[in-house]
Amino acid sequence: MSHSKFWIVGGEFTSTDFSQVVAGTEQLQGPFNCREEAMTTWRNISEERRGECNVRYIILSEPAAGSVAQ
C-alpha cells in the first residue's frame, strides 16, 4: 500500500480574499512523505511571513497510489 504525499502551496495574494496570487510569489514545496513533516515546514514558512496579511500557505495531499477518488 502506498502512502499519500503532502505539498505546501501558497504565496502572496492580491487581497485577503485569497483568490489570486501575485505573479512571481508562488511557492510549492514538497513532496513530504508524512503530514507531520509537512506541518513542521508549513509552520516555519508561515512564521517567517506571519506579519503579512496577504500571504497564505496550505498543505495539500495527493491520493495514495492505487486509491480511487469517490
Secondary structure, 3 states (H helix, E strand, C coil): CCCCEEEEEEEEECCCCCCCECCCCCEEEEEECCHHHHHHHHHHHHHHCCCCCCEEEEEEEECCCCCCCC
